[in-house]
Amino acid sequence: MPDAVASQTTQPADAPVTPPVAERRPVTRTHHGDVVSDDYEWLRAKDDPDVVGHLVAENAWTHAQLAHLAPLRQQLFEEIKARTLETDLSLPSRDGGFWYYARTVEGKQYPIHARYAVSGPDDWTPRVLDPGVPVPGEEVLLDQNVEAEGHDFFSLGSLDVSDDGTLLLYATDTEGDERFTLRVRDLATGRDLGDEVRNTAPGAFFTPDGQFVFYPTVDEAWRPYRIWRHRVGTPSAQDVLVFEEPDERFWVGAALSRSKTYIEIALGSKVTSESWLLEAADPTGELQVVRTRREGVEYSVEHAVLPGPDGEPQDVLLVLHNDGAENFELTVLPVADLPATHWGRVVVPHSTDVRLEGVSASERYLVLHLRRDAISRSGVLRLGDLPRASREGPGEPGQAKAKKTQSAAGEQWAFEELSFGEPLESVGAGVGTWEQPNLRVGYASFVTPSAVYEYDVATGTRTLLKQQPVLGGYDPAEYAQRREWAVAEDGTRIPISLVWRRDKVTAAEHPAEPAPLILYGYGAYETAIDPYFSIPRLSLLDRGAVFAVAHVRGGGEMGRRWYDEGKLLRKRNSFTDFVAAARHLVATGWTAPDRMVADGGSAGGLLVGAAVNLAPELFAGVLADVPFVDALTSILDPSLPLTVVEWDEWGDPLHDPEVYAYMKSYTPYENVPADASHYPRILATTSFNDTRVLYVEPAKWVARLRAAGAPALLKIEMSAGHGGVSGRYARWEEIAFENAWTLDVLGLAD
């Protein structure tokens, strides 16, 4: 892809010499007696030629202002490309009689999905596949490059193969609006059947007999709310509605259990969940609720087969729930007890220090996914090591608390935690198919490229199967990572993760002199930002930048309470935590205000937008990707995509005046001062077809910032969605654009 970046961003001869000025067309809204005049709400009219013209002008101005960075963008793009093994293969995973994998080819934007046949029933270790060398017996299932031909955008939403290996289902989006068209392909002929279902959501799958496909669809607010059953070979008009959730706060999804015994339909709001089961052998049968939803109670289930009280195999559900257990506890519930009025016996009790996040089961072992001290961990337990289940039942509802204590004391399961010994690391054990004898363990850190190990469950030995290649002689010993702790306004300790290159930033406890630093944050939806390796980030570190993550409240790094203290009427904690992290990094000598860029995307864009309003003097720049900066306007309108489901996260300002006033006090767009000439440089990026954070939010924000004198730029992709452009080379160009701007702000562009 030579000169791809430079050719797109070189300043044209007719480059604008003044920034676009959005007209003031006041739109008045009134809520709870508060009258607001919004000068830029007219930019929401996506089909208005004036709106499109303004956005095109914003792009032209941004490219003109940053044209001097074209050589650096090209250099950064080439560095990503040079470090990446462009022709590569994923680690094959076995399912049934085949090993499935994806491979990439140099010069092609998208992966190719393929498989080869297993050599026999005991073939559980994948072949060593050499990149660029033809795979013996390879069968190409789907070449995304072929499917993407003629489209500016391409995304794959569903991909599944029938158990007998003869049919492929796949769903594609060519607009970026996350509406996918589902198709079924005959793998013997390579031709699509007549099956075509439009406007599906991701998550379609075959039933074990291959006769049916289950898939979700969304309502007008982009909420997955229906599950359908499609009989292969019939028109979509004959599809049967299996489940519909009328409550607009709840999302619905469906999946086949790993054992392929049940189809689970799971629905959840931000605070409440419910699961229904359908026997996979009878896909036209009746659904059975696991336990009827109760407001504020969340639970998830995993099917397992464990020894019962009499030693015979018993169908059970492993249930993670937070009923009286803030950080969740794990229980065992016999399927025979459904619909349940209890949670079953407790096998991993609640802990104030450990957040239980998930559980996976196979026919030989169980894996528990947990988090402690802001680090993700996985534990493994062999089924042969399980204590025998008690013959006693869970007790009557009035006895549940006492019985829970007895069960926890008598039958607590001990999982062996997996670690690789780094102070900051991400370890995740992945259970493959139900029959797979060994476990796969994924591992990465800020300095260690991601790797996958095979973990022998019987012996505890680990064998490296594949590690992310980094070309050009990468040496992890040249880089360092550490954890710092800031103190928030209320005394809460906020973890900060840092990574840097040793010969560029001399640091024992702290650097000898302030370093250029990028402070990243997210802080919403209980999402944890775990240590991860990034090839594009190396170009920043090699030029002397420090990369830091502020693990602010609202995220999930420190347990459920950490999340609860950064949402609803405590959301401001996220923003003040970020500011506290920035102040800590300045006070301890890691950086200086004129050498720090705040970086966040989506809800993280709200975070950095609010932080710059609170403390503009702390930052030299703010990079906001698809930022949720006009949150109050969006959350006030239930007709907009995803608004109602967000009320449990942010509050309901439409009906609650306290929430309205609170959100108005922090939303970035609402709080741009009349004079923002002292603000740092700001770059906001967005996508025209984004359905999660509409383009209008950053467009309005930049218009108001610029009118107030702030040096703000807007870059908008006209053929992309919430995740940005599609295709790996296009994505690298986008990253190079943002990183060049960041380096320029940090004084590292030369």
N, C-alpha and C positions, 0 to 999 in steps of 0.2 A: 504493500500500500504506500508507495513512495509519494512524499509531498502531499499526503492526504490532508493534513491539518493546515499547512500553509496555503494550499489552494482554496480552502474554504474561508479563510479568515484574513487574507491580505486586504489591506484597505483599498477600495476602489477609487477611481479618479473622482467620482462624484460623492465622496464620503461627506456626511453631514458635518457642519462646523459648529452647530449648536444642538443641545439635547432636545428631544421631543418634549413638548409641554402638553400634558393632558388637559383638555378643557374642564372647567368646573361646571358641572351640570347637577346641581344639588338635588338629591333625593331625600325626602324626609321620612323617618320612621319614628314611631312612638311606642314605647313599651314601659309599663309601670309608671306612667306619668313623665317619663324621660323622653324628651324630644331631641333627636339627633339628625343633623343635616350632613349627609354624606356626599361630598363633591364628586367622588369617582366611582360610585356604584354602577353608573352607566356602562362601565367596562365589562360588566357581566354578560352583556348581550353578545354572545359568541358569534351570531350570524350577521351582526351589524358591520357593514363595510368600514365604518369609522373605527370600530374596535380593532378589526384586523389590520387596518392601515396603521393604527397607533402601535400595535405590537410589532409590526414589520419595522416601523421607524425606531422602536426601542432596540431591536436587534441590530439595525444598521448603526445606531449610535454606539452601542456596546462594542461592536466589532471595530468601529473606527477608533474608539478610545483605547482599545487594546491591540491595535494592529502592530504596535512595536514589539509585542510579545510573540508574534508569529514564529520567529526562529526558535524561541525557547519552547513553544508548544510543539513544534516539529521535533525538537531534540528530546523532549519528555516522551512523546509518542514513540520515538525510535528506541528509547531506553526501555520502555515497557515491552516493546516488541522484541528487543534483543535479549531480554531476560526470560522471555516466555518461550517454552517449547511449543511452537505453533502446531506442529503435527504431533499429536499425543493421543493417549487412550485413557479412559477411566478404568478403575479397577473393576473387573467383571464380577457380577453378583449372580449366584445361581437361583433359578426358579424353575422347578419342574425338571424337564429334560434339557434345559439350555443354560448357558452362561450369557448374561446380557451386559452390554457395555455401550458407551458412547465414545466416539473418537472425533478429533478435530484434524483439519488439513490446512496446511499453510496457505494463506490467501483466501480462505473461505470464512464467512462470518459466523456460521452456525454449526452445531455438532451434527454428526451422523450417528443414528442409533442402529446397533447391529447385535448379532448373537452368533454363537457357535454351539454345537451339541456337546453335552457331557459325554465323557468316555465310559461311564458306568455308574451304578448306584453309589459307589464309595468315592466318587470324584467330587470332593468338597474343597479342594484347593485350586484356585484359578491358575491357568497357564501364565507364564511370564511372557507378556506381549511386548514386542519391540516396536516403538513408534515408527511409522513409515514402512514397516515390513508387512506385507499382506498376511492376514490371519487365516490359517488353513481352515477351510470349511465355513468361512464367514458368510452370513446371510444379512444383507442390509434390510432393515425393517422400515426406516424412515430417514430420508435425507432432508433435514430442515432447509438446506440451501436450495433444494429443488422446490420445496413448498413455498419458500419466501420469494421466488422469482417474480418480478413485476410489482413488488410491494415495497413501500418505503419503511414499513414497520412490520415485524413478525414476532409473534410470541406463541409458545406452545403451552397450553393449559392443562391438558390431560394426556396421558399415555399409558396404555395397558395392553397386555397380551392375554388372550384366553388361556385357560389352564392346559388345553390340549395343544397349544402353540400354533393354531391355524389362523387366528384372527387378531388383528391389531385395531384398537380404537385410539384415535387422536383428535385433539380439539385445538383449533388455531384462531388467533386474533390478529388481524392485519390493520387495525386502526389504533390500538392502544387504549381502547375504552373497556377492556376486560370483558367483552362479550365474545364468547368463543363458539365457533361452528364445529360440531362433533361429527366425525365420520368413522366408518368401519371399513377396514381393508382386508381383503383375502390375501394372506401371505403366500399362498401357493401360486397365485397368478400375479400378485403385486398390484392388483386393481381394486379400486374402491367399490364397495357395494352401493346399492341405492340408498342406504341409510344416511340421512343427513338431518341433524337437529341443530337449529340455529339458536343463538342467544343463551347458551349454557354458561354455567360458571365452572371453574376448575374443579376436579375431583371425581370425574366419571370413572367407572370400573365395570368389568365383567363379573357376572355371577360365576361360581365355580363350574357350572355346566356349560358356560359359554352361550347360553340361549338368550340371556338378557343383559342389558346395560342399565345401571343405575346412575343417574346424573342429577345435579342441582341446577336450578334456575333462580334468577334474581328478580326482585320487584323493581318498581320505578325508581326507588332510592338506592339501587344497586345492592340490596340486601339479599343474600341467599336465603330463600324462605320456603322453597318447595323441593321435594325429591320425587323424581319421576322414574318409572320403569319402562324401558324400551325393549321390545322383542326384536332381536336381530332379524333383518330381512323384511320388516314391515314399515309402512310409512309412519313418520313421527306423529301424524294426526291421531294415530291409534295408541299413543303412549298413555300410560296409566299414572295418575297422580297417587303417589304412595303416602306422602306426608306433606302437610302445609302448616306453617306456624304463623298465626295471625298477629301475634304480639310483635310490634315493630322494633322492640329492643333486642330481639333474639335473632342470631344467625343460625343456620342449619347446615349440617354437612353429613355425609354418609361415607362409610368405609367398610371394607371386608376385614374381619378379624384375621390376625396372623395365622390362626389355626384353620381359617376358612370354614369355621363352623357357624358363625353368625355374621349377619350384616347389621352394623350398628348405625343408627341415626342419632346424632348428637346435636343438641341445640344449647345455645348459651348466650346470655347477655354478659355484661362485664362483671356481674355479681351473682348470677344464678345460672344453673345448668340442669339438664335432664337428658337421659339416654333411653333409647328404645332399641330392642333387639328383634331381629327376624331370623329364623333359621335359614341359613344359606341354601340348604337342600330343598327348601320350599319357598322360593322367592316370591310366589304369589300368595303366600300365607298371611297370617295376622301378626301385627306388631305387638310386642309386649314391653311395657314400661319397666325400667329397672327400679326406679324409685321416683315417685311424683315430685316435681319441683317444689321447692320451698324458697321463698324470697331470701336472698342473701347467702344461700348454701350452694356451693359449687362441688361437683364431683365428676370424675372420669373413670372409665372401666376398661379392663383388659381381660380377655378370656384366657383361662389357664385350666390345665387338668392336673390336679394335685391328689395325693393320697388322702382319702377320707378317714373318718374316725375308725372305720373297720379295715383300713388298709387298702381298700379298693379305690380305683381311679374315680375322681369326682369332678364334674364340671363346676367350676367356680368362676367368679369375677373378682379380680383384684381391683379394689376400689380405693382411689385417692379422694378424700373429701376434707372439707374444712368446717364441718359442723362441730362447733366447740373446739376447733383445732386450727388456730390462725394460720400456722405454717403447714397444715394438712397432716393427715395420718393415713396409714395404709391398713386396709382391712380385707378380710376374705369373706365373700358372700356366696353361698351356694346358689347356683342357677335355679335349683328347685324351689328356692324361697321367693322367687319373683311372682308378682310384684312385691317388693320388699317394703317393710315398715321399719327396718333397722339396717345398720351398716355391716353386720356380721362381726366376726371376732377381730380384734386389733392385733396386728403382727408387727407393725412399726409405729410406735406411739408418737404423738406430737412432741416437737422440741421447739423451744424458743430460739435455738441457735441454728437449726437446720431446716431449710425449706425443701420439702419434697415436691418434685416437679413432674415426675412421670414414672411409670413402671412398664416394663416390657416382658413378655413371656415367650418361651419356646417349650418344646417337649422335654428339654433337659435342664434348663436353667432359667433364672429370673434376673432381670437387671433393674436396679433402682436408680433413677436420675435425681440428683439432689444438689443443693447449693449451700456452701458454708463459707463465711468470711469473704464474700464477694467472688468466690471461685466455684465454677461448675465441676461436679464430680459424678462418677458412676460407680455403683457397687454391684457385684455379681454374687449370686447364691445358687449353688447346685441343688436341684430338686432332691437329690439323695441325702442332702444335709438338712432337709427340713424336719423340724419336730413334728411328731404325729399330731393331727388335729384333735382337739378335745371333743368328747362326745356330747358336751353340754352345748345347748343352744345359746343364742345371744341374749336371752332373757326378755322379759317384758319391757315395754318402753319406760316404765317408771323405774326399772332396775338397771337401765342401760349404763349409767355412769359407774356404778359399782362393778358391773360386769366388765366394762372397758378396762378398769384398773386391774382386775384379776387376769384378763386375757393378756394385757400388756406385760404383766409380770411373769406369766407362765409360758407364753408362746412367742415372745419377741424374736423376730428373725434377725440374724446377724449377716449383713452383706459385707463382702470383702471389697474395700474401696480401691480403685485403681489410680495410680499417680505416676508421673514421670519425673518428679523431683524439682521442677522449676518453680520459683516463687510465684510467678504469674503464668498460668497455663490453662488450656481448655481441654478437658478429657471427656469424651462421650462414647459410651459403648453402644454399638448398634446391633440389635438382634435382626438377623436376616430372615430366612424362611423358618417355618415351624420346625422342620426336621434338621436344620443346620447344626452340626455338632459343636462347632466352635464359634466364638464371639469375635466380632470385629470392633476394634477400638480406634477411634479417631483422636488425634492429638495435634495440638498446635500451640504456639505462644506468639508473642510479638516479635520474637527473633528466630523461632524455629518454624520452617515451612511445614504446612499441614501434612500429616502422615497417617497411614492406616496400618494397624497391626492386626495379626491374627492372634487371638488369645486362646490358648488351649485351656478349656474350662477344667479339664481333669487334672492337669499338672501345674497350671498357672504360668506356663512359659509364654513368651511373646515373640512373634516373628514378624519382622517388617515386610509388608506386602508391597506398599508403594508410598513414595513421598513426593510431594510437589517439587518438580524440578525447577531450579533457578539457575539459568545459564549465566555465564560470565564470571565464574569463580566465586560465587557467594560464600562468605565465611561468617556463620552466626557469631563467632567469637569477637568479631569486630563491632558488634552492637550490644547494647545493654538495656535492661528493663528494670524497673523498680516500682514500689508502691509508696505513695505519700498520703498523708491524711490532713485535710483542711478542717477547720472548725467553723461551723455555720453560726448564724446569728443566735440560734437557740441552744448552742453548745453541742449540737450533734456533730460527730466526726464523719467527714465525707471522704471516701476513698478516691484517690487519683492514681491512674496508671500512666507510666511514662516509658518511652523508648527513644533511644538516640544512638548515634554512631560515636564510638569511644574516641576516635582520633579527631573528631570535629567538635565535640563537647566534652571538655575535661571535667569530670564530676566524680567526686568521692561521695560525700553526702549531698552536696549541691555543686553546681558549676562554679568554676573560678570567676566567671563573669556572666552576666545575663545572656541567654541564648535566644535566637528566634524560636518561637514556639507556637504550635497549633493546638488549641484547646477544643476538643470535640465533646459533644454531649447529646443525649437524647431525652431520657427521663420521662417516659410515659408508658402506659399499657403493661406495666410490670416487665418490660423488655430489658434484659441485661446485656450490656456490651461486654462480651467476654474477650479475653486475649485472642487475637487473630493475626495471621501473617498476611502481608500485602506486598506484592511486587511493586505496584505504583508508588507506595509509600517510601520505598528505598531511595527513589530519586529525590525525595524531600530530605530524608535523613543524610544522604550522602552530600548534600549541599549545606549541611550544618543545622537543619531544623530539628527541634525536639517535637515529638508527637505525644500528646497527653489526652487522656480520657477522664472527664469528670463524671464519676458514677453518682449522679444526683438522685435525690428522692423522686419518686414517680416511676423509677425503673425497678428492676427485680433483683438487683445485685445482693441485697442484704435481707431478703425475706419479705413476707407479705406486708409487714408493718412499714417497711421502706417504701413500698408502693402506695399504701394507704395514706402515708404522710405527704405524698406528692400528687394528690388528685383532689377533685371536687373543691371544697372550700379550704383546702390546704395546698392548692396548686402552686401558690407563690413560693413555697419551700424549694421547688425545683429551680426557680430562677435565682433566688438568693443563695442556694447551694452553689450554683455555677459561678456566681459573682464571688462567693467565698473561696472557691477553688482558684479562681483567677488571682484574687488578692494574695492567697497563700503562695502561689507560684512566684509572684512578684516579691513578696516579703522574704522568701527563702532564697532569693537570688537565681531562681531558675530562668526567669525572663524579666522583661520590663514592658510597661504598657505600650511603648512604641515598637515593640518587637513581638506582639502577640495577636494572633488571628483567632476569632471564635468561629467554630464550624459546627453546623447541625442541619439535618434534613427532616422534612415533614414535621412531626411533632418536635423534633430537635430544632427545626427552623423557628418554631414558636419560642423555644427555649432561648436561642441566641438573640432573637428579635426582642424578647422581653428583657434579656440581660443588658443589651446595649441601651435600652431606655433607662434602666436602673443605674448603669455605670458606664457611660460612653467613653469616659476618660481612661478606662482600663484596656481598651483594645485599639490596635492599629487598623484592623479590618474585620469584617463579618462576612462569612460565606454561608448563605442560606439556600439550601437545595429544596425545591418544592415546598416552601415553608408555609406552615399553618398559621399565618400572621394576622388573618382577619377572622379569628375563631368566633368571636361573638356574633358577627353577622351570619356566619354559616350555621352556628348551633341554634340561632333563633328561627331558622327556616326549616321546618320538618319536611318540606318538599324536596330539599336538596339531598343528594346522595349521602347516605350513611349518617344523617344528622341524629335521628332518634336513637339509634344504637349507641351513639356517643354520649347521651345524657348521663349514663352511669359513670362515665369517665370524667366529664367536665362539669356536670350539673345541667339542670334544665332552666336556662334563663328565660324561656318563653313563658313559663308559668310561675317561676319563683323569683320574686324581686331581689332577694338576697343574693342568689346566684348571678342574676343579671348585673347587679352592682359590683360584685366581686370580679366577674369576668371582665367587665368594662375597665376595672382598675388595672388590669395587667395585659390585656390584648395588645400586641405591638402596634397594630394599625391605629387603634383608638388613642394611643398614648404617644404618638409622635409629637414632640413639642413644636410650638409655632416657629421657633428658631432652632434648627438642627445643624447649623453650620459647623458646630464643634464636633459633630459625629464622625466616626471613623469611615473609611471607605467600605462600601457595601456592594456585594454582588449577589443578586438573587437569580436563581435559575428555576425554570418551570417547563411544563409541557402542555401544549394546547388541548390535548385529549385526556388529560389527567382526570380521573373520576373520583379520586380520594381527596386530594387538595386541589381545588379548581384553580386554573391559571389566574383567575381574577384576583385572588388573594395577594400574591406577590406583585401583580401588575398595579393594583391599587396602592399597596404599601410603597412601592418605588415612586409612584406618582406623588404621593403625599410627602415622602422623604425629600424628593428633589424640590418640591415646592417650598419646603422648609429650609432649603439650603444644604441638605446632606449630599455628599458625593456618592450617589447610588446608581447602580447599573442593573439592567434586567436582560437576561438571556433566555429566550423561549424557543423550545423545539416545537415546530409546527406539526410534526408527525411522530408523536411519542406519547407515552402514558406516564403513570406515577413513577415507574422505575427508570424513566429516561429513555434514551434511544435503544434500539435493539441491534443485535450484532456485536460481536466482541471488538472488532476494529473501530466501529462507530463509538462504542462505549469507551475505548481507550482514548479516542479523540476528545470525548467529553471530559474525561478525567484529566487529560493533558491541559485542556483549556482552564479548568478550575485550578489545577496545581500551578500553572504558570502565573495566574493572577495572584495566588497565595504567596508564591515566592517573590513576586514583585512587591507586594505589600510588606513582606518581611525583609526586604533589602537583599534578597539572594538571587535576583534575576540575572545578574551578570555572570 
